[in-house]
Amino acid sequence: MKTLRLLLTSGSLETDPALLEAAAILRSGGLVAFPTETVYGLGANALDAQAVEKIFEAKQRPHWDPVIVHVCDIAQARKLVLEFPEPVERLAAAFWPGPLTMLLGRAAVIPDICTAGREKVGLRMPFHPLAMALIAAAGVPVAAPSANRFGHTSPTTAAHVLADLDGRIDAILDAGSSAIGVESTVLDPTTDPPIIYRPGGITLEQIRQLLPNVVVAKRKISDEVPPESLESPGLGIRHYAPRARVVLVESENELTAVVEREAQHSHVGVLLPSEWTSPQTAWAIVPWGNWNEPESLARDLYLQMRALDERSVDVIVCPLPPPIGIGMAIRDRLRKAAK
């Protein structure tokens, strides 16, 4: 299979030949990688079980791991669920389009493969204008996990997608880098209390403004937990991981000490905040944004992990930001990458 790299060439998204070609591929049962504000997604017609199966084949993704379904408007979302209760209405009004996935009781039109047989489907309305235009032009909801091999570092550029999936998917819509850089928040607003299963682009603090009793799932995820019992995408085993072993630290002093230790027997790469001192014994150092601006850390996390992988390091040493705002999502991804 030859993977087409589609670039926009006109001023109008709705009539751009590249977008219309990508939409036609989706309608015909093919796979298209496309940008969202979080990471690039690998899309298929969510109502076509055979098309969604191709996602699992291309990513080498286990079937116990459900996929998120993307919509372009509230009307489309309503057709995919059994009910759209008032708390969901408020959340959608506040955070859609945006990086929030809500787990809701699915209608019969959603195939089992999208939810791994579970009764709830994860729905999201992406903020990226190209993603919205693609879904609207395709005329179908789009199932789309991240566009990478299963368990690998998520892609935030078209080049990242091609590094993992070139020749395995029909096309990619190339629209530059993702703005947020980590995946959507996954929230079940129908439980009591509401539960965040995956921290992401919409923060705990933001959700608490609408749902004061919301909690973050504390369940320990490990290789011993039966994967079919996991409630959300992105919960299980080693995930979001580069090829190199990831070592996490809590402070600048600890980073220096760990790099010195690991450098005795390994090529060590470092994700280094701009305000921190470069450790002398590191094999490779990449800049990792401003420590006091966690949004910059989130945006460059996967980008710089992939950059260190390309430099063939054995170990990546990375500090854990405080669990405040999007820092909670960064910590979640790094801990899964380090398993």
C-alpha positions as CSV (number, residue, x, y, z in Angstrom):
1,M,0.0,0.0,0.0
2,K,1.3,3.5,-0.9
3,T,0.4,6.1,1.8
4,L,-0.6,9.4,0.2
5,R,0.6,12.5,1.8
6,L,-2.1,15.1,1.2
7,L,-1.4,18.8,1.5
8,L,-4.0,21.6,1.4
9,T,-3.7,23.7,-1.7
10,S,-6.7,26.1,-1.6
11,G,-8.0,28.8,0.7
12,S,-11.3,26.9,1.5
13,L,-11.2,23.8,3.7
14,E,-14.6,22.7,2.5
15,T,-13.6,22.5,-1.2
16,D,-9.9,21.7,-0.9
17,P,-9.0,18.7,-3.2
18,A,-6.9,17.1,-0.5
19,L,-9.6,17.2,2.1
20,L,-12.2,16.0,-0.3
21,E,-10.0,13.1,-1.3
22,A,-9.4,12.2,2.4
23,A,-13.1,12.3,3.0
24,A,-13.8,10.0,0.1
25,I,-11.2,7.5,1.4
26,L,-13.0,7.4,4.8
27,R,-16.4,6.9,3.1
28,S,-15.0,4.0,1.1
29,G,-13.7,2.2,4.2
30,G,-10.1,3.4,4.1
31,L,-7.8,4.8,6.7
32,V,-6.7,8.5,6.9
33,A,-4.4,10.0,9.5
34,F,-5.3,13.6,10.3
35,P,-4.3,16.4,12.7
36,T,-6.2,17.3,15.8
37,E,-5.3,19.9,18.4
38,T,-3.9,17.1,20.7
39,V,-2.1,14.6,18.5
40,Y,-2.6,13.1,15.0
41,G,-5.4,10.5,14.8
42,L,-5.8,7.5,12.6
43,G,-9.3,7.7,11.3
44,A,-11.9,5.3,9.9
45,N,-15.7,5.3,9.4
46,A,-16.8,4.6,13.0
47,L,-20.1,3.0,11.7
48,D,-18.2,0.5,9.5
49,A,-16.8,-2.4,11.6
50,Q,-14.6,-3.6,8.8
51,A,-13.1,-0.2,8.4
52,V,-12.4,0.1,12.1
53,E,-10.8,-3.3,12.1
54,K,-8.2,-1.9,9.7
55,I,-7.1,0.6,12.4
56,F,-6.3,-2.3,14.7
57,E,-4.4,-4.1,12.0
58,A,-2.4,-1.0,11.0
59,K,-1.5,0.0,14.6
60,Q,-1.1,-3.6,15.8
61,R,-3.5,-2.6,18.5
62,P,-5.1,-5.3,20.7
63,H,-8.9,-5.5,20.4
64,W,-9.5,-5.0,24.1
65,D,-8.4,-1.4,23.8
66,P,-11.4,0.8,22.7
67,V,-11.1,3.7,20.3
68,I,-12.5,7.2,20.6
69,V,-15.2,8.3,18.1
70,H,-14.9,11.9,16.7
71,V,-17.9,14.0,15.7
72,C,-18.2,17.4,14.0
73,D,-21.3,18.7,15.8
74,I,-23.8,18.0,18.7
75,A,-26.4,16.6,16.3
76,Q,-24.0,13.9,15.1
77,A,-23.1,13.1,18.7
78,R,-26.7,12.6,19.7
79,K,-27.3,10.0,17.1
80,L,-24.5,7.8,18.6
81,V,-25.7,7.6,22.2
82,L,-28.7,6.5,24.2
83,E,-29.1,9.8,26.0
84,F,-27.4,13.2,26.3
85,P,-28.2,14.3,29.9
86,E,-28.0,17.8,31.3
87,P,-24.5,17.5,32.7
88,V,-23.2,16.3,29.4
89,E,-25.0,19.3,27.7
90,R,-23.1,21.6,30.0
91,L,-19.8,19.9,29.5
92,A,-20.2,20.0,25.7
93,A,-21.2,23.7,25.8
94,A,-18.0,24.5,27.8
95,F,-15.4,22.2,26.2
96,W,-16.6,21.1,22.7
97,P,-15.0,21.5,20.3
98,G,-11.9,20.7,22.4
99,P,-9.8,18.0,24.0
100,L,-12.5,16.3,26.1
101,T,-13.7,12.7,25.5
102,M,-16.9,11.8,27.3
103,L,-17.9,8.1,28.0
104,L,-21.6,7.8,27.2
105,G,-24.0,4.9,26.7
106,R,-23.7,3.9,23.1
107,A,-26.5,3.5,20.6
108,A,-26.8,0.3,18.6
109,V,-25.3,2.0,15.5
110,I,-21.9,1.9,17.2
111,P,-20.2,-1.4,16.4
112,D,-18.7,-3.5,19.2
113,I,-15.2,-3.1,17.8
114,C,-15.2,0.6,18.7
115,T,-15.9,0.0,22.4
116,A,-14.3,-3.5,22.8
117,G,-17.8,-4.7,23.6
118,R,-18.4,-2.2,26.4
119,E,-21.7,-0.4,26.8
120,K,-20.1,3.1,26.7
121,V,-18.5,4.9,23.8
122,G,-15.9,7.7,24.1
123,L,-17.1,10.7,22.1
124,R,-15.0,13.8,21.3
125,M,-15.5,16.9,19.1
126,P,-12.0,18.0,18.0
127,F,-11.0,21.7,18.0
128,H,-8.8,21.5,14.9
129,P,-10.5,23.1,11.9
130,L,-9.2,20.5,9.5
131,A,-10.4,17.6,11.7
132,M,-13.8,19.2,11.9
133,A,-14.0,19.8,8.2
134,L,-12.8,16.3,7.4
135,I,-15.5,14.7,9.6
136,A,-18.2,16.9,8.1
137,A,-17.1,16.2,4.5
138,A,-17.0,12.5,5.1
139,G,-20.5,12.6,6.5
140,V,-19.8,10.0,9.1
141,P,-18.4,9.9,12.7
142,V,-14.7,9.0,12.7
143,A,-13.1,6.4,15.0
144,A,-9.6,7.6,15.6
145,P,-7.0,6.6,18.1
146,S,-3.5,8.1,17.9
147,A,-1.8,7.5,14.5
148,N,1.2,5.4,15.7
149,R,2.0,1.8,16.4
150,F,0.4,0.6,19.6
151,G,2.2,1.6,22.7
152,H,4.6,3.9,20.9
153,T,5.1,7.6,21.4
154,S,2.1,9.5,20.0
155,P,2.6,11.5,16.8
156,T,2.4,15.3,16.8
157,T,3.5,15.8,13.2
158,A,2.9,14.0,9.8
159,A,6.5,12.9,9.8
160,H,5.9,11.0,13.1
161,V,2.9,9.3,11.6
162,L,4.9,8.2,8.5
163,A,7.7,6.9,10.7
164,D,5.3,4.4,12.3
165,L,2.6,3.8,9.6
166,D,4.0,4.5,6.1
167,G,2.7,1.9,3.8
168,R,0.1,0.6,6.3
169,I,-2.6,3.3,5.8
170,D,-4.1,4.9,2.8
171,A,-3.4,8.6,3.4
172,I,-2.3,11.3,5.8
173,L,-3.6,14.9,5.8
174,D,-0.5,17.0,6.7
175,A,-1.2,20.2,8.6
176,G,1.9,20.9,10.6
177,S,2.4,20.3,14.4
178,S,-0.3,19.7,17.0
179,A,-0.9,22.6,19.3
180,I,-1.5,20.8,22.6
181,G,0.7,17.7,22.3
182,V,-1.0,15.3,24.7
183,E,-4.2,13.4,24.2
184,S,-7.7,14.4,25.3
185,T,-9.1,14.0,28.8
186,V,-11.3,11.0,29.1
187,L,-14.2,11.6,31.5
188,D,-17.3,9.5,32.5
189,P,-19.8,12.2,33.5
190,T,-22.6,9.7,34.1
191,T,-21.1,8.0,37.2
192,D,-21.5,9.2,40.8
193,P,-19.1,10.8,41.3
194,P,-17.9,11.6,37.7
195,I,-14.6,10.0,37.0
196,I,-11.6,11.2,34.9
197,Y,-9.9,8.0,33.6
198,R,-7.2,9.8,31.6
199,P,-6.0,13.3,32.4
200,G,-5.5,15.4,29.2
201,G,-6.0,18.7,27.5
202,I,-8.9,19.7,29.6
203,T,-7.7,19.9,33.2
204,L,-9.2,18.6,36.4
205,E,-9.5,22.2,37.6
206,Q,-11.5,23.2,34.5
207,I,-13.9,20.3,34.9
208,R,-14.4,21.0,38.6
209,Q,-15.9,24.3,37.7
210,L,-18.8,22.4,36.3
211,L,-18.6,19.1,38.2
212,P,-17.3,20.0,41.7
213,N,-17.4,16.3,42.8
214,V,-15.3,14.9,39.9
215,V,-12.5,12.5,40.9
216,V,-9.5,11.1,39.1
217,A,-9.3,7.3,38.8
218,K,-6.7,6.0,41.3
219,R,-6.7,2.5,39.9
220,K,-3.2,1.1,39.6
221,I,-2.6,0.0,36.0
222,S,0.0,-2.7,35.4
223,D,0.7,-5.7,33.2
224,E,-1.1,-7.9,35.8
225,V,-4.5,-6.1,35.4
226,P,-6.8,-7.9,32.9
227,P,-6.8,-5.5,30.0
228,E,-10.4,-6.3,29.1
229,S,-11.4,-4.7,32.4
230,L,-10.0,-1.2,31.5
231,E,-12.6,1.4,31.1
232,S,-10.8,3.9,28.8
233,P,-8.4,4.2,26.0
234,G,-4.8,4.7,27.1
235,L,-5.1,3.0,30.5
236,G,-3.3,-0.3,30.0
237,I,0.3,-1.5,30.3
238,R,3.3,0.4,28.8
239,H,2.0,3.2,26.6
240,Y,3.1,6.5,25.0
241,A,6.7,5.0,25.1
242,P,9.8,5.7,23.1
243,R,12.2,2.8,22.2
244,A,14.6,4.0,24.9
245,R,14.1,3.2,28.6
246,V,12.5,6.1,30.4
247,V,13.8,7.2,33.9
248,L,11.8,9.8,35.8
249,V,13.1,12.3,38.3
250,E,11.4,14.9,40.6
251,S,14.1,17.6,40.8
252,E,17.0,19.2,39.0
253,N,19.5,17.8,41.6
254,E,18.0,14.3,41.1
255,L,18.3,14.6,37.3
256,T,22.0,15.4,37.5
257,A,22.6,12.5,39.8
258,V,20.6,10.0,37.7
259,V,22.3,11.1,34.5
260,E,25.8,10.6,36.1
261,R,24.8,7.2,37.3
262,E,23.2,6.0,34.0
263,A,26.0,7.5,31.8
264,Q,28.5,5.0,33.3
265,H,27.0,2.2,31.2
266,S,24.5,3.8,28.7
267,H,24.0,6.6,26.2
268,V,21.8,9.0,28.1
269,G,19.3,11.5,26.6
270,V,17.7,14.3,28.7
271,L,14.5,16.3,28.3
272,L,15.8,19.5,29.8
273,P,13.6,22.4,30.9
274,S,15.0,25.7,29.7
275,E,15.8,27.0,33.2
276,W,17.8,23.9,34.3
277,T,21.5,23.3,34.0
278,S,22.7,20.9,31.4
279,P,24.3,17.7,33.0
280,Q,27.8,17.3,31.6
281,T,27.7,13.5,31.3
282,A,24.6,13.3,29.0
283,W,25.0,11.9,25.5
284,A,22.2,14.0,24.1
285,I,20.1,16.9,25.4
286,V,17.0,18.3,23.9
287,P,15.2,21.5,25.1
288,W,11.9,20.8,26.8
289,G,10.1,24.2,27.2
290,N,9.7,26.3,30.3
291,W,9.3,24.5,33.6
292,N,6.8,27.2,34.7
293,E,4.7,26.9,31.6
294,P,3.5,23.3,31.5
295,E,1.6,23.9,28.3
296,S,5.0,24.2,26.5
297,L,6.1,21.0,28.2
298,A,3.0,19.1,26.9
299,R,3.3,20.5,23.4
300,D,7.0,19.3,23.0
301,L,6.8,16.1,25.1
302,Y,6.3,13.5,22.3
303,L,8.3,15.6,19.8
304,Q,11.4,15.6,21.9
305,M,11.0,12.0,23.0
306,R,11.1,11.0,19.3
307,A,14.0,13.3,18.7
308,L,16.0,11.5,21.4
309,D,15.0,8.1,19.9
310,E,16.4,9.3,16.6
311,R,19.7,9.9,18.3
312,S,19.9,6.3,19.5
313,V,20.0,6.9,23.2
314,D,19.6,3.9,25.5
315,V,18.0,5.9,28.4
316,I,15.8,9.0,28.5
317,V,15.9,10.9,31.8
318,C,12.9,13.2,32.2
319,P,11.6,15.3,35.1
320,L,8.0,15.0,36.3
321,P,6.2,18.4,36.5
322,P,3.9,19.2,39.4
323,P,0.4,17.6,39.1
324,I,-1.3,20.9,38.5
325,G,-3.2,21.8,35.3
326,I,-1.9,20.0,32.3
327,G,1.0,18.9,34.4
328,M,-1.2,16.0,35.6
329,A,-1.6,14.8,32.0
330,I,2.2,15.0,31.4
331,R,2.9,13.0,34.6
332,D,0.3,10.3,33.5
333,R,2.0,9.9,30.1
334,L,5.5,9.8,31.5
335,R,4.6,7.2,34.1
336,K,3.0,4.9,31.5
337,A,6.1,5.4,29.2
338,A,8.4,4.4,32.1
339,K,6.6,1.2,33.0
